[in-house]
Amino acid sequence: MATKNKKTQRKMDLLELSDVERARVIEQLKQNLQKSISEARIWNALLQYEVITINGHVVFSSNAPLEGFRYNLT
């Protein structure tokens, strides 16, 4: 098969980037890592509880798949 794995990112040499580009790339990496850490913490918290309710609505149950959060303005 000639398909390319889309998850494979191109490699870049930080030493060849300008200071502005290097700072931007490092900031994006930092934000992505913080997001991954936050998601991991949320999943660990979800695993500790059998049922999570918000405003009386069950949003997580160990017996059912995770449902999205909805906010109604009415």
Backbone atoms as SQL, in Angstrom:
CREATE TABLE atoms (id INTEGER PRIMARY KEY, chain TEXT, resi INTEGER, resn TEXT, atom TEXT, x REAL, y REAL, z REAL);
INSERT INTO atoms VALUES
  (1, 'A', 1, 'MET', 'N', 0.837, -1.177, 0.000),
  (2, 'A', 1, 'MET', 'CA', 0.000, 0.000, 0.000),
  (3, 'A', 1, 'MET', 'C', 0.881, 1.239, 0.000),
  (4, 'A', 2, 'ALA', 'N', 0.451, 2.225, -0.724),
  (5, 'A', 2, 'ALA', 'CA', 1.240, 3.438, -0.873),
  (6, 'A', 2, 'ALA', 'C', 0.716, 4.583, -0.014),
  (7, 'A', 3, 'THR', 'N', -0.178, 4.295, 0.933),
  (8, 'A', 3, 'THR', 'CA', -0.702, 5.370, 1.767),
  (9, 'A', 3, 'THR', 'C', 0.300, 5.718, 2.847),
  (10, 'A', 4, 'LYS', 'N', 0.321, 6.976, 3.189),
  (11, 'A', 4, 'LYS', 'CA', 1.253, 7.465, 4.202),
  (12, 'A', 4, 'LYS', 'C', 0.508, 7.644, 5.519),
  (13, 'A', 5, 'ASN', 'N', 1.155, 7.312, 6.603),
  (14, 'A', 5, 'ASN', 'CA', 0.567, 7.470, 7.919),
  (15, 'A', 5, 'ASN', 'C', 0.420, 8.964, 8.204),
  (16, 'A', 6, 'LYS', 'N', -0.816, 9.420, 8.419),
  (17, 'A', 6, 'LYS', 'CA', -1.058, 10.843, 8.632),
  (18, 'A', 6, 'LYS', 'C', -0.547, 11.323, 9.983),
  (19, 'A', 7, 'LYS', 'N', -0.353, 10.420, 10.928),
  (20, 'A', 7, 'LYS', 'CA', 0.132, 10.827, 12.233),
  (21, 'A', 7, 'LYS', 'C', 1.629, 11.119, 12.227),
  (22, 'A', 8, 'THR', 'N', 2.325, 10.670, 11.214),
  (23, 'A', 8, 'THR', 'CA', 3.755, 10.928, 11.130),
  (24, 'A', 8, 'THR', 'C', 3.961, 12.392, 10.783),
  (25, 'A', 9, 'GLN', 'N', 4.594, 13.100, 11.675),
  (26, 'A', 9, 'GLN', 'CA', 4.849, 14.517, 11.463),
  (27, 'A', 9, 'GLN', 'C', 6.211, 14.703, 10.812),
  (28, 'A', 10, 'ARG', 'N', 6.357, 15.812, 10.117),
  (29, 'A', 10, 'ARG', 'CA', 7.658, 16.085, 9.532),
  (30, 'A', 10, 'ARG', 'C', 8.620, 16.477, 10.643),
  (31, 'A', 11, 'LYS', 'N', 9.864, 16.138, 10.461),
  (32, 'A', 11, 'LYS', 'CA', 10.876, 16.459, 11.459),
  (33, 'A', 11, 'LYS', 'C', 11.438, 17.831, 11.151),
  (34, 'A', 12, 'MET', 'N', 11.685, 18.601, 12.203),
  (35, 'A', 12, 'MET', 'CA', 12.263, 19.917, 11.999),
  (36, 'A', 12, 'MET', 'C', 13.421, 20.114, 12.963),
  (37, 'A', 13, 'ASP', 'N', 14.393, 20.850, 12.516),
  (38, 'A', 13, 'ASP', 'CA', 15.560, 21.148, 13.331),
  (39, 'A', 13, 'ASP', 'C', 15.346, 22.507, 13.984),
  (40, 'A', 14, 'LEU', 'N', 15.207, 22.516, 15.306),
  (41, 'A', 14, 'LEU', 'CA', 14.954, 23.771, 16.008),
  (42, 'A', 14, 'LEU', 'C', 16.102, 24.756, 15.860),
  (43, 'A', 15, 'LEU', 'N', 17.306, 24.253, 15.655),
  (44, 'A', 15, 'LEU', 'CA', 18.452, 25.147, 15.508),
  (45, 'A', 15, 'LEU', 'C', 18.410, 25.920, 14.195),
  (46, 'A', 16, 'GLU', 'N', 17.700, 25.395, 13.216),
  (47, 'A', 16, 'GLU', 'CA', 17.610, 26.069, 11.924),
  (48, 'A', 16, 'GLU', 'C', 16.472, 27.079, 11.866),
  (49, 'A', 17, 'LEU', 'N', 15.592, 27.087, 12.850),
  (50, 'A', 17, 'LEU', 'CA', 14.464, 28.015, 12.868),
  (51, 'A', 17, 'LEU', 'C', 14.886, 29.359, 13.445),
  (52, 'A', 18, 'SER', 'N', 14.171, 30.401, 13.048),
  (53, 'A', 18, 'SER', 'CA', 14.422, 31.716, 13.640),
  (54, 'A', 18, 'SER', 'C', 13.920, 31.701, 15.084),
  (55, 'A', 19, 'ASP', 'N', 14.320, 32.700, 15.843),
  (56, 'A', 19, 'ASP', 'CA', 13.922, 32.759, 17.251),
  (57, 'A', 19, 'ASP', 'C', 12.406, 32.831, 17.410),
  (58, 'A', 20, 'VAL', 'N', 11.748, 33.583, 16.537),
  (59, 'A', 20, 'VAL', 'CA', 10.292, 33.725, 16.615),
  (60, 'A', 20, 'VAL', 'C', 9.613, 32.397, 16.299),
  (61, 'A', 21, 'GLU', 'N', 10.052, 31.734, 15.247),
  (62, 'A', 21, 'GLU', 'CA', 9.465, 30.441, 14.880),
  (63, 'A', 21, 'GLU', 'C', 9.729, 29.397, 15.956),
  (64, 'A', 22, 'ARG', 'N', 10.932, 29.396, 16.504),
  (65, 'A', 22, 'ARG', 'CA', 11.286, 28.438, 17.555),
  (66, 'A', 22, 'ARG', 'C', 10.397, 28.640, 18.778),
  (67, 'A', 23, 'ALA', 'N', 10.187, 29.899, 19.163),
  (68, 'A', 23, 'ALA', 'CA', 9.340, 30.194, 20.320),
  (69, 'A', 23, 'ALA', 'C', 7.903, 29.751, 20.063),
  (70, 'A', 24, 'ARG', 'N', 7.410, 29.962, 18.834),
  (71, 'A', 24, 'ARG', 'CA', 6.046, 29.566, 18.482),
  (72, 'A', 24, 'ARG', 'C', 5.894, 28.048, 18.534),
  (73, 'A', 25, 'VAL', 'N', 6.865, 27.330, 17.990),
  (74, 'A', 25, 'VAL', 'CA', 6.813, 25.860, 17.984),
  (75, 'A', 25, 'VAL', 'C', 6.865, 25.320, 19.405),
  (76, 'A', 26, 'ILE', 'N', 7.739, 25.872, 20.214),
  (77, 'A', 26, 'ILE', 'CA', 7.868, 25.411, 21.599),
  (78, 'A', 26, 'ILE', 'C', 6.590, 25.705, 22.373),
  (79, 'A', 27, 'GLU', 'N', 5.977, 26.861, 22.146),
  (80, 'A', 27, 'GLU', 'CA', 4.729, 27.208, 22.824),
  (81, 'A', 27, 'GLU', 'C', 3.603, 26.259, 22.418),
  (82, 'A', 28, 'GLN', 'N', 3.524, 25.919, 21.134),
  (83, 'A', 28, 'GLN', 'CA', 2.505, 24.971, 20.678),
  (84, 'A', 28, 'GLN', 'C', 2.718, 23.596, 21.302),
  (85, 'A', 29, 'LEU', 'N', 3.962, 23.149, 21.364),
  (86, 'A', 29, 'LEU', 'CA', 4.250, 21.861, 21.997),
  (87, 'A', 29, 'LEU', 'C', 3.861, 21.877, 23.469),
  (88, 'A', 30, 'LYS', 'N', 4.164, 22.979, 24.132),
  (89, 'A', 30, 'LYS', 'CA', 3.833, 23.113, 25.550),
  (90, 'A', 30, 'LYS', 'C', 2.318, 23.049, 25.762),
  (91, 'A', 31, 'GLN', 'N', 1.554, 23.750, 24.920),
  (92, 'A', 31, 'GLN', 'CA', 0.097, 23.728, 25.030),
  (93, 'A', 31, 'GLN', 'C', -0.459, 22.333, 24.766),
  (94, 'A', 32, 'ASN', 'N', 0.084, 21.642, 23.768),
  (95, 'A', 32, 'ASN', 'CA', -0.379, 20.284, 23.461),
  (96, 'A', 32, 'ASN', 'C', -0.096, 19.330, 24.611),
  (97, 'A', 33, 'LEU', 'N', 1.066, 19.457, 25.229),
  (98, 'A', 33, 'LEU', 'CA', 1.394, 18.600, 26.372),
  (99, 'A', 33, 'LEU', 'C', 0.487, 18.895, 27.561),
  (100, 'A', 34, 'GLN', 'N', 0.219, 20.183, 27.820),
  (101, 'A', 34, 'GLN', 'CA', -0.673, 20.538, 28.922),
  (102, 'A', 34, 'GLN', 'C', -2.077, 19.994, 28.681),
  (103, 'A', 35, 'LYS', 'N', -2.535, 20.051, 27.434),
  (104, 'A', 35, 'LYS', 'CA', -3.854, 19.514, 27.089),
  (105, 'A', 35, 'LYS', 'C', -3.893, 18.006, 27.312),
  (106, 'A', 36, 'SER', 'N', -2.836, 17.314, 26.901),
  (107, 'A', 36, 'SER', 'CA', -2.775, 15.862, 27.086),
  (108, 'A', 36, 'SER', 'C', -2.781, 15.496, 28.562),
  (109, 'A', 37, 'ILE', 'N', -2.051, 16.260, 29.359),
  (110, 'A', 37, 'ILE', 'CA', -2.006, 16.004, 30.802),
  (111, 'A', 37, 'ILE', 'C', -3.380, 16.234, 31.416),
  (112, 'A', 38, 'SER', 'N', -4.051, 17.310, 31.007),
  (113, 'A', 38, 'SER', 'CA', -5.392, 17.601, 31.529),
  (114, 'A', 38, 'SER', 'C', -6.371, 16.496, 31.166),
  (115, 'A', 39, 'GLU', 'N', -6.313, 16.024, 29.928),
  (116, 'A', 39, 'GLU', 'CA', -7.206, 14.945, 29.503),
  (117, 'A', 39, 'GLU', 'C', -6.936, 13.670, 30.289),
  (118, 'A', 40, 'ALA', 'N', -5.680, 13.372, 30.538),
  (119, 'A', 40, 'ALA', 'CA', -5.343, 12.173, 31.311),
  (120, 'A', 40, 'ALA', 'C', -5.874, 12.283, 32.732),
  (121, 'A', 41, 'ARG', 'N', -5.782, 13.467, 33.322),
  (122, 'A', 41, 'ARG', 'CA', -6.295, 13.666, 34.680),
  (123, 'A', 41, 'ARG', 'C', -7.816, 13.514, 34.720),
  (124, 'A', 42, 'ILE', 'N', -8.495, 14.029, 33.690),
  (125, 'A', 42, 'ILE', 'CA', -9.954, 13.899, 33.637),
  (126, 'A', 42, 'ILE', 'C', -10.346, 12.430, 33.538),
  (127, 'A', 43, 'TRP', 'N', -9.680, 11.677, 32.668),
  (128, 'A', 43, 'TRP', 'CA', -10.004, 10.250, 32.520),
  (129, 'A', 43, 'TRP', 'C', -9.732, 9.496, 33.810),
  (130, 'A', 44, 'ASN', 'N', -8.643, 9.828, 34.507),
  (131, 'A', 44, 'ASN', 'CA', -8.369, 9.172, 35.787),
  (132, 'A', 44, 'ASN', 'C', -9.465, 9.485, 36.796),
  (133, 'A', 45, 'ALA', 'N', -9.948, 10.720, 36.804),
  (134, 'A', 45, 'ALA', 'CA', -11.030, 11.089, 37.717),
  (135, 'A', 45, 'ALA', 'C', -12.315, 10.349, 37.359),
  (136, 'A', 46, 'LEU', 'N', -12.616, 10.228, 36.066),
  (137, 'A', 46, 'LEU', 'CA', -13.829, 9.524, 35.653),
  (138, 'A', 46, 'LEU', 'C', -13.802, 8.061, 36.072),
  (139, 'A', 47, 'LEU', 'N', -12.638, 7.461, 36.040),
  (140, 'A', 47, 'LEU', 'CA', -12.535, 6.045, 36.394),
  (141, 'A', 47, 'LEU', 'C', -12.787, 5.791, 37.877),
  (142, 'A', 48, 'GLN', 'N', -12.687, 6.841, 38.705),
  (143, 'A', 48, 'GLN', 'CA', -12.880, 6.680, 40.141),
  (144, 'A', 48, 'GLN', 'C', -14.358, 6.661, 40.541),
  (145, 'A', 49, 'TYR', 'N', -15.234, 7.149, 39.671),
  (146, 'A', 49, 'TYR', 'CA', -16.646, 7.288, 40.017),
  (147, 'A', 49, 'TYR', 'C', -17.509, 6.402, 39.131),
  (148, 'A', 50, 'GLU', 'N', -18.609, 5.943, 39.702),
  (149, 'A', 50, 'GLU', 'CA', -19.540, 5.131, 38.927),
  (150, 'A', 50, 'GLU', 'C', -20.500, 5.996, 38.129),
  (151, 'A', 51, 'VAL', 'N', -20.935, 7.125, 38.713),
  (152, 'A', 51, 'VAL', 'CA', -21.888, 8.014, 38.044),
  (153, 'A', 51, 'VAL', 'C', -21.486, 9.460, 38.323),
  (154, 'A', 52, 'ILE', 'N', -21.500, 10.291, 37.273),
  (155, 'A', 52, 'ILE', 'CA', -21.246, 11.723, 37.427),
  (156, 'A', 52, 'ILE', 'C', -22.456, 12.458, 36.871),
  (157, 'A', 53, 'THR', 'N', -23.031, 13.351, 37.703),
  (158, 'A', 53, 'THR', 'CA', -24.178, 14.140, 37.262),
  (159, 'A', 53, 'THR', 'C', -23.828, 15.615, 37.315),
  (160, 'A', 54, 'ILE', 'N', -24.345, 16.358, 36.338),
  (161, 'A', 54, 'ILE', 'CA', -24.210, 17.810, 36.304),
  (162, 'A', 54, 'ILE', 'C', -25.608, 18.373, 36.134),
  (163, 'A', 55, 'ASN', 'N', -26.015, 19.210, 37.090),
  (164, 'A', 55, 'ASN', 'CA', -27.358, 19.805, 37.079),
  (165, 'A', 55, 'ASN', 'C', -28.445, 18.741, 36.943),
  (166, 'A', 56, 'GLY', 'N', -28.264, 17.631, 37.605),
  (167, 'A', 56, 'GLY', 'CA', -29.266, 16.576, 37.604),
  (168, 'A', 56, 'GLY', 'C', -29.244, 15.651, 36.404),
  (169, 'A', 57, 'HIS', 'N', -28.371, 15.904, 35.451),
  (170, 'A', 57, 'HIS', 'CA', -28.270, 15.059, 34.260),
  (171, 'A', 57, 'HIS', 'C', -27.037, 14.166, 34.377),
  (172, 'A', 58, 'VAL', 'N', -27.221, 12.890, 34.156),
  (173, 'A', 58, 'VAL', 'CA', -26.107, 11.947, 34.199),
  (174, 'A', 58, 'VAL', 'C', -25.273, 12.144, 32.937),
  (175, 'A', 59, 'VAL', 'N', -24.004, 12.535, 33.107),
  (176, 'A', 59, 'VAL', 'CA', -23.121, 12.726, 31.953),
  (177, 'A', 59, 'VAL', 'C', -22.118, 11.590, 31.824),
  (178, 'A', 60, 'PHE', 'N', -21.939, 10.833, 32.899),
  (179, 'A', 60, 'PHE', 'CA', -21.036, 9.689, 32.839),
  (180, 'A', 60, 'PHE', 'C', -21.562, 8.598, 33.740),
  (181, 'A', 61, 'SER', 'N', -21.579, 7.401, 33.219),
  (182, 'A', 61, 'SER', 'CA', -21.945, 6.228, 33.995),
  (183, 'A', 61, 'SER', 'C', -21.007, 5.109, 33.581),
  (184, 'A', 62, 'SER', 'N', -20.564, 4.338, 34.550),
  (185, 'A', 62, 'SER', 'CA', -19.644, 3.247, 34.224),
  (186, 'A', 62, 'SER', 'C', -20.316, 2.193, 33.348),
  (187, 'A', 63, 'ASN', 'N', -21.651, 2.178, 33.322),
  (188, 'A', 63, 'ASN', 'CA', -22.391, 1.207, 32.513),
  (189, 'A', 63, 'ASN', 'C', -22.733, 1.717, 31.119),
  (190, 'A', 64, 'ALA', 'N', -22.537, 3.007, 30.857),
  (191, 'A', 64, 'ALA', 'CA', -22.926, 3.595, 29.572),
  (192, 'A', 64, 'ALA', 'C', -21.754, 4.400, 29.002),
  (193, 'A', 65, 'PRO', 'N', -21.735, 4.588, 27.694),
  (194, 'A', 65, 'PRO', 'CA', -20.657, 5.388, 27.102),
  (195, 'A', 65, 'PRO', 'C', -20.763, 6.852, 27.519),
  (196, 'A', 66, 'LEU', 'N', -19.652, 7.557, 27.441),
  (197, 'A', 66, 'LEU', 'CA', -19.597, 8.965, 27.813),
  (198, 'A', 66, 'LEU', 'C', -20.444, 9.791, 26.853),
  (199, 'A', 67, 'GLU', 'N', -21.279, 10.669, 27.419),
  (200, 'A', 67, 'GLU', 'CA', -22.118, 11.547, 26.610),
  (201, 'A', 67, 'GLU', 'C', -21.499, 12.936, 26.591),
  (202, 'A', 68, 'GLY', 'N', -21.790, 13.677, 25.544),
  (203, 'A', 68, 'GLY', 'CA', -21.266, 15.037, 25.434),
  (204, 'A', 68, 'GLY', 'C', -21.981, 15.983, 26.382),
  (205, 'A', 69, 'PHE', 'N', -21.350, 17.098, 26.644),
  (206, 'A', 69, 'PHE', 'CA', -21.950, 18.121, 27.484),
  (207, 'A', 69, 'PHE', 'C', -22.779, 19.042, 26.599),
  (208, 'A', 70, 'ARG', 'N', -23.978, 19.368, 27.054),
  (209, 'A', 70, 'ARG', 'CA', -24.844, 20.280, 26.315),
  (210, 'A', 70, 'ARG', 'C', -25.243, 21.411, 27.243),
  (211, 'A', 71, 'TYR', 'N', -25.309, 22.597, 26.676),
  (212, 'A', 71, 'TYR', 'CA', -25.739, 23.757, 27.446),
  (213, 'A', 71, 'TYR', 'C', -26.879, 24.422, 26.707),
  (214, 'A', 72, 'ASN', 'N', -28.055, 24.431, 27.299),
  (215, 'A', 72, 'ASN', 'CA', -29.221, 25.055, 26.685),
  (216, 'A', 72, 'ASN', 'C', -29.392, 26.453, 27.255),
  (217, 'A', 73, 'LEU', 'N', -29.636, 27.422, 26.385),
  (218, 'A', 73, 'LEU', 'CA', -29.806, 28.801, 26.814),
  (219, 'A', 73, 'LEU', 'C', -31.221, 29.094, 27.290),
  (220, 'A', 74, 'THR', 'N', -32.146, 28.165, 27.147),
  (221, 'A', 74, 'THR', 'CA', -33.534, 28.411, 27.539),
  (222, 'A', 74, 'THR', 'C', -33.768, 28.090, 28.979);
